[in-house]
Amino acid sequence: MSEQAQVPRRIVVGVDGSVPSKLALRWAARLADAIGARIEATTAWEYPQTYGSPVDPTWRPDLDAEKILQTTLDEVFGAQRPPTLDAIVLHGPPRTVLLNASEGAEMLVVGSRGHGGFAGLLLGSVSSACAEHAHCPVMVVHEND
């Protein structure tokens, strides 16, 4: 009888630097600790649609995304980052990146509104798409008013 390699449990959390994404990161850390899972703090980037306006060819949105992720992790955890934390930066639309990352995850945790949303919305387009199409349970974290 052979032992199967155990796949580590993981919780994916969408991070964009917004207050709701910081709250989502804190919730993901609590949940991961409770069930012994890894945390995949995930940030997505893509080139914006410019509609004919030139984009600075030296601009590196991947580096901007990495900086946002690292700054957010520093703000949430300081020097005490969980040892099970993986910081991941991926190219693509946030909803697509998070939906793909949700495959095989225990849970996907997202903030209710990120930087792309309108202030009056209770649920942003990314969190709404994740709640509807993720491959795992989804927790949508709302900012305390």
Backbone as JSON, one array per atom type, in Angstrom:
{
  "sequence": "MSEQAQVPRRIVVGVDGSVPSKLALRWAARLADAIGARIEATTAWEYPQTYGSPVDPTWRPDLDAEKILQTTLDEVFGAQRPPTLDAIVLHGPPRTVLLNASEGAEMLVVGSRGHGGFAGLLLGSVSSACAEHAHCPVMVVHEND",
  "N": [[0.84, -1.17, 0.0], [0.74, 2.07, -1.0], [1.68, 5.3, 0.12], [-0.06, 8.27, -0.48], [1.12, 11.39, -1.66], [0.6, 14.11, 0.38], [-1.26, 16.9, -0.4], [-0.63, 20.23, 0.39], [-2.9, 22.14, 2.35], [-4.55, 25.14, 1.39], [-5.24, 28.63, 1.53], [-6.46, 31.13, -0.43], [-5.99, 34.57, -0.85], [-7.12, 37.64, -2.02], [-5.27, 40.49, -2.74], [-5.05, 43.95, -2.89], [-4.17, 46.22, -1.73], [-6.12, 47.83, -0.66], [-8.31, 48.84, 2.09], [-10.41, 46.9, 2.59], [-9.11, 44.64, 1.45], [-6.95, 44.32, 3.14], [-8.25, 43.64, 5.5], [-9.33, 41.23, 4.62], [-7.0, 39.77, 4.32], [-6.17, 39.56, 6.98], [-8.28, 37.97, 8.0], [-7.89, 35.68, 6.44], [-5.44, 34.82, 7.45], [-6.15, 34.11, 10.08], [-7.97, 32.01, 9.57], [-6.32, 30.23, 8.16], [-4.47, 29.56, 10.12], [-6.15, 28.25, 11.89], [-6.9, 25.92, 10.5], [-4.56, 24.83, 9.66], [-3.42, 25.62, 7.2], [-1.71, 26.89, 4.26], [-1.15, 30.31, 3.33], [-1.96, 32.06, 0.5], [-1.21, 34.99, -0.54], [-2.37, 36.97, -2.95], [-1.77, 39.02, -5.71], [-2.86, 40.71, -8.57], [-1.96, 41.93, -11.81], [-2.26, 44.04, -14.67], [-1.85, 45.51, -17.92], [-3.24, 48.71, -18.35], [-6.18, 49.64, -20.23], [-5.71, 51.93, -22.75], [-6.91, 53.43, -24.71], [-5.85, 54.69, -27.06], [-4.05, 56.49, -25.95], [-0.63, 57.01, -25.27], [1.47, 54.71, -23.46], [3.88, 54.9, -20.97], [6.86, 53.46, -21.88], [8.74, 52.56, -20.09], [7.45, 51.97, -17.81], [6.65, 49.68, -15.26], [4.27, 47.7, -14.45], [4.2, 45.26, -13.14], [6.18, 45.45, -11.21], [5.14, 47.52, -9.69], [2.85, 46.22, -8.71], [4.04, 44.22, -7.16], [5.25, 45.83, -5.22], [2.97, 46.98, -4.0], [1.83, 44.66, -2.92], [3.86, 43.78, -1.11], [4.04, 46.02, 0.59], [1.47, 46.04, 1.67], [1.48, 43.57, 3.02], [3.45, 44.15, 4.92], [2.12, 46.2, 6.33], [-0.03, 44.81, 7.43], [1.09, 42.56, 8.81], [3.59, 43.35, 9.77], [6.87, 42.78, 10.94], [6.36, 40.21, 11.63], [5.48, 38.15, 9.8], [3.38, 35.43, 8.86], [4.77, 32.14, 8.9], [3.79, 30.45, 6.99], [3.08, 31.9, 4.8], [2.72, 32.82, 1.44], [3.71, 35.08, -0.97], [2.3, 36.2, -3.88], [2.47, 37.33, -7.17], [0.71, 37.86, -10.06], [0.19, 38.02, -13.61], [-2.64, 39.33, -15.2], [-6.26, 39.78, -15.44], [-7.75, 40.68, -12.33], [-10.05, 39.16, -11.42], [-9.91, 36.84, -13.01], [-7.38, 35.81, -12.36], [-7.73, 35.28, -9.59], [-9.88, 33.49, -9.64], [-8.74, 31.33, -11.05], [-6.72, 30.7, -9.22], [-8.25, 29.78, -7.14], [-8.86, 27.18, -7.62], [-8.69, 24.06, -6.21], [-8.2, 25.14, -3.72], [-8.83, 25.6, -0.2], [-10.33, 27.75, 0.57], [-11.31, 30.96, -0.72], [-10.56, 34.24, -0.04], [-11.72, 37.47, -0.13], [-11.82, 41.07, -0.3], [-14.71, 43.2, 0.07], [-14.84, 45.44, -1.56], [-12.45, 46.74, -3.72], [-9.74, 48.77, -4.89], [-10.77, 49.36, -7.35], [-13.49, 49.74, -7.27], [-16.75, 51.37, -6.95], [-17.62, 53.68, -4.45], [-20.19, 53.43, -3.28], [-21.03, 50.82, -3.68], [-21.91, 47.64, -2.38], [-20.72, 45.29, -2.98], [-17.98, 44.58, -4.91], [-16.99, 44.28, -8.42], [-15.03, 42.28, -8.79], [-15.1, 40.79, -6.37], [-17.74, 39.95, -6.52], [-17.73, 38.37, -8.87], [-15.97, 36.38, -8.01], [-17.4, 35.27, -5.85], [-19.46, 34.1, -7.25], [-18.27, 32.36, -9.15], [-16.05, 30.91, -8.17], [-13.92, 28.06, -7.46], [-14.07, 27.03, -4.98], [-15.19, 27.45, -1.54], [-16.09, 30.87, -0.75], [-15.13, 33.72, 1.05], [-16.31, 36.87, 1.65], [-15.15, 39.84, 2.75], [-16.27, 42.58, 4.53], [-15.69, 46.07, 4.99], [-15.51, 47.55, 8.18], [-17.79, 49.97, 9.17]],
  "CA": [[0.0, 0.0, 0.0], [1.6, 3.25, -1.08], [1.12, 6.54, 0.68], [-0.18, 9.36, -1.43], [1.68, 12.64, -1.18], [-0.47, 14.99, 0.83], [-1.2, 18.25, -0.95], [-0.88, 21.16, 1.49], [-4.11, 22.94, 2.3], [-4.2, 26.54, 1.16], [-6.27, 29.66, 1.46], [-6.06, 32.2, -1.35], [-6.57, 35.86, -0.48], [-6.87, 38.69, -2.99], [-4.68, 41.67, -2.1], [-4.81, 45.09, -3.79], [-3.75, 47.35, -0.92], [-7.28, 48.53, -0.09], [-8.66, 48.46, 3.46], [-11.06, 45.58, 2.61], [-8.18, 43.54, 1.17], [-6.16, 44.12, 4.36], [-9.11, 42.88, 6.4], [-9.39, 39.88, 4.06], [-5.72, 39.13, 4.63], [-6.21, 39.2, 8.42], [-9.18, 36.82, 8.13], [-7.24, 34.51, 5.84], [-4.41, 34.36, 8.38], [-6.84, 33.42, 11.18], [-8.5, 30.75, 9.06], [-5.2, 29.34, 7.83], [-3.93, 29.08, 11.39], [-7.12, 27.32, 12.49], [-6.99, 24.63, 9.8], [-3.23, 24.38, 9.26], [-3.26, 25.84, 5.76], [-0.84, 27.95, 3.76], [-1.83, 31.5, 2.84], [-1.44, 32.58, -0.77], [-1.59, 36.39, -0.73], [-2.26, 37.06, -4.41], [-2.02, 40.3, -6.36], [-2.89, 40.6, -10.04], [-1.68, 43.17, -12.53], [-2.41, 44.01, -16.13], [-1.7, 46.82, -18.54], [-4.56, 49.34, -18.49], [-6.62, 50.02, -21.57], [-5.33, 53.33, -22.87], [-7.76, 54.09, -25.71], [-5.07, 55.53, -27.96], [-3.03, 57.26, -25.24], [0.6, 56.22, -25.13], [1.88, 54.27, -22.14], [5.32, 55.03, -20.76], [7.44, 52.13, -22.11], [9.59, 52.16, -18.97], [6.59, 51.64, -16.68], [6.63, 48.26, -14.93], [3.16, 47.43, -13.54], [4.5, 44.08, -12.32], [6.94, 45.91, -10.05], [4.17, 48.26, -8.87], [2.02, 45.23, -8.03], [4.89, 43.61, -6.13], [5.41, 46.82, -4.14], [1.68, 47.06, -3.3], [1.68, 43.45, -2.13], [4.81, 43.78, 0.01], [3.65, 47.09, 1.51], [0.27, 45.57, 2.37], [1.89, 42.52, 3.96], [4.14, 44.84, 6.02], [1.13, 46.91, 7.13], [-0.89, 43.85, 8.15], [1.82, 41.66, 9.68], [4.86, 43.88, 10.26], [7.99, 41.84, 10.8], [5.9, 38.89, 12.07], [4.69, 37.47, 8.77], [3.22, 34.0, 9.13], [5.74, 31.32, 8.15], [3.09, 29.74, 5.92], [2.61, 32.91, 3.85], [3.35, 32.95, 0.12], [3.33, 36.31, -1.67], [2.24, 35.82, -5.29], [2.07, 38.37, -8.11], [0.43, 37.22, -11.34], [-0.32, 38.86, -14.68], [-3.97, 39.01, -15.68], [-7.34, 40.47, -14.75], [-7.87, 40.15, -10.96], [-11.06, 38.1, -11.27], [-9.41, 35.62, -13.66], [-6.26, 35.31, -11.54], [-8.24, 34.72, -8.34], [-10.69, 32.3, -9.94], [-7.8, 30.25, -11.35], [-6.03, 30.34, -7.98], [-9.2, 29.13, -6.23], [-8.95, 25.74, -7.92], [-7.97, 23.23, -5.25], [-8.01, 25.84, -2.45], [-9.85, 25.4, 0.83], [-11.18, 28.93, 0.59], [-10.86, 32.2, -1.33], [-10.99, 35.36, 0.79], [-11.58, 38.74, -0.85], [-12.5, 42.23, 0.27], [-15.95, 43.5, -0.62], [-14.54, 46.43, -2.6], [-11.04, 47.09, -3.79], [-9.47, 50.1, -5.43], [-11.45, 49.59, -8.61], [-14.93, 49.83, -7.1], [-17.42, 52.62, -6.62], [-17.78, 53.71, -2.99], [-21.53, 53.05, -2.83], [-21.34, 49.42, -3.93], [-21.66, 46.72, -1.28], [-19.9, 44.2, -3.49], [-17.31, 44.99, -6.14], [-17.1, 43.34, -9.54], [-14.14, 41.14, -8.58], [-15.64, 39.94, -5.3], [-18.97, 39.35, -7.02], [-17.35, 37.28, -9.79], [-15.38, 35.3, -7.21], [-18.47, 34.6, -5.11], [-20.3, 33.34, -8.18], [-17.6, 31.4, -10.03], [-14.87, 30.27, -7.59], [-13.89, 26.6, -7.38], [-14.05, 26.7, -3.57], [-15.98, 28.44, -0.78], [-15.58, 32.24, -0.8], [-15.49, 34.64, 2.12], [-16.21, 38.27, 1.25], [-14.98, 40.61, 3.97], [-16.71, 43.97, 4.41], [-15.03, 47.04, 5.86], [-16.36, 48.03, 9.27], [-18.09, 51.4, 9.01]],
  "C": [[0.89, 1.24, 0.0], [0.88, 4.46, -0.5], [1.06, 7.59, -0.41], [0.46, 10.6, -0.82], [0.53, 13.58, -0.81], [-0.24, 16.4, 0.28], [-1.49, 19.22, 0.2], [-2.17, 21.95, 1.27], [-3.69, 24.39, 2.1], [-5.44, 27.41, 1.11], [-5.71, 30.78, 0.6], [-6.74, 33.48, -0.88], [-6.15, 36.9, -1.51], [-6.41, 39.95, -2.28], [-4.47, 42.76, -3.15], [-4.4, 46.35, -3.02], [-4.89, 48.13, -0.3], [-7.54, 48.05, 1.34], [-9.4, 47.11, 3.47], [-10.1, 44.42, 2.31], [-7.25, 43.29, 2.36], [-6.96, 43.33, 5.39], [-9.22, 41.43, 5.93], [-8.12, 39.1, 4.39], [-5.67, 38.71, 6.1], [-7.12, 37.99, 8.66], [-8.54, 35.56, 7.57], [-6.18, 33.95, 6.78], [-5.03, 33.6, 9.56], [-7.34, 32.04, 10.74], [-7.39, 29.76, 8.77], [-4.6, 28.74, 9.09], [-4.85, 28.02, 11.99], [-7.14, 25.96, 11.82], [-5.63, 24.11, 9.32], [-2.97, 24.51, 7.77], [-2.21, 26.91, 5.47], [-1.71, 29.12, 3.32], [-1.16, 31.92, 1.54], [-1.99, 33.99, -0.96], [-1.31, 36.72, -2.19], [-2.65, 38.44, -4.92], [-1.94, 40.1, -7.86], [-2.56, 41.97, -10.65], [-1.95, 42.96, -14.01], [-2.18, 45.43, -16.65], [-3.09, 47.43, -18.69], [-4.9, 49.59, -19.94], [-6.39, 51.52, -21.7], [-6.15, 54.1, -23.89], [-6.97, 55.12, -26.53], [-4.02, 56.39, -27.27], [-1.78, 56.41, -25.08], [0.87, 55.87, -23.66], [3.39, 54.39, -22.07], [5.96, 53.65, -20.9], [8.35, 51.66, -20.97], [8.77, 51.76, -17.74], [6.52, 50.15, -16.49], [5.49, 47.97, -13.95], [3.38, 46.2, -12.68], [5.26, 44.48, -11.07], [6.05, 46.73, -9.11], [3.31, 47.29, -8.07], [2.79, 44.55, -6.9], [5.05, 44.55, -4.94], [4.12, 46.94, -3.33], [1.51, 45.84, -2.4], [2.59, 43.47, -0.91], [4.47, 44.85, 1.04], [2.43, 46.67, 2.33], [0.62, 44.51, 3.39], [2.61, 43.14, 5.16], [3.14, 45.54, 6.93], [0.29, 45.96, 7.98], [-0.1, 43.04, 9.17], [3.09, 42.25, 10.29], [5.97, 42.87, 10.0], [7.59, 40.41, 11.14], [5.01, 38.23, 11.02], [4.56, 35.99, 9.12], [4.21, 33.17, 8.31], [5.11, 30.57, 6.98], [2.57, 30.68, 4.83], [3.42, 32.9, 2.56], [2.82, 34.22, -0.53], [3.43, 36.05, -3.17], [1.74, 37.0, -6.11], [1.91, 37.72, -9.47], [-0.13, 38.22, -12.34], [-1.71, 38.39, -15.09], [-5.02, 39.83, -14.95], [-7.53, 39.86, -13.36], [-8.88, 39.02, -10.82], [-10.57, 36.79, -11.86], [-8.3, 34.99, -12.83], [-6.79, 34.64, -10.28], [-9.1, 33.48, -8.58], [-9.79, 31.11, -10.27], [-7.11, 29.77, -10.08], [-6.94, 29.58, -7.03], [-9.3, 27.63, -6.47], [-8.07, 24.95, -6.94], [-7.75, 23.9, -3.9], [-9.12, 25.46, -1.47], [-10.85, 26.55, 0.83], [-10.49, 30.07, -0.16], [-11.42, 33.33, -0.49], [-10.7, 36.64, 0.03], [-12.27, 39.85, -0.07], [-13.73, 42.55, -0.55], [-15.76, 44.51, -1.74], [-13.05, 46.71, -2.55], [-10.89, 48.49, -4.33], [-10.24, 50.38, -6.71], [-12.95, 49.85, -8.48], [-15.45, 51.24, -6.88], [-17.78, 52.57, -5.14], [-19.15, 53.22, -2.52], [-21.87, 51.59, -3.0], [-21.04, 48.57, -2.69], [-20.71, 45.61, -1.7], [-19.28, 44.66, -4.8], [-17.41, 43.92, -7.22], [-16.22, 42.11, -9.36], [-14.7, 40.22, -7.5], [-16.94, 39.26, -5.73], [-18.67, 38.18, -7.95], [-16.77, 36.1, -9.02], [-16.45, 34.53, -6.46], [-19.3, 33.71, -6.01], [-19.57, 32.19, -8.87], [-16.41, 30.65, -9.42], [-15.05, 28.76, -7.51], [-13.89, 26.11, -5.94], [-14.96, 27.67, -2.83], [-15.29, 29.81, -0.81], [-16.05, 33.0, 0.43], [-15.27, 36.05, 1.6], [-16.23, 39.1, 2.52], [-15.37, 42.07, 3.71], [-15.95, 44.85, 5.4], [-16.02, 47.47, 6.96], [-16.55, 49.52, 9.11], [-17.84, 52.16, 10.28]]
}
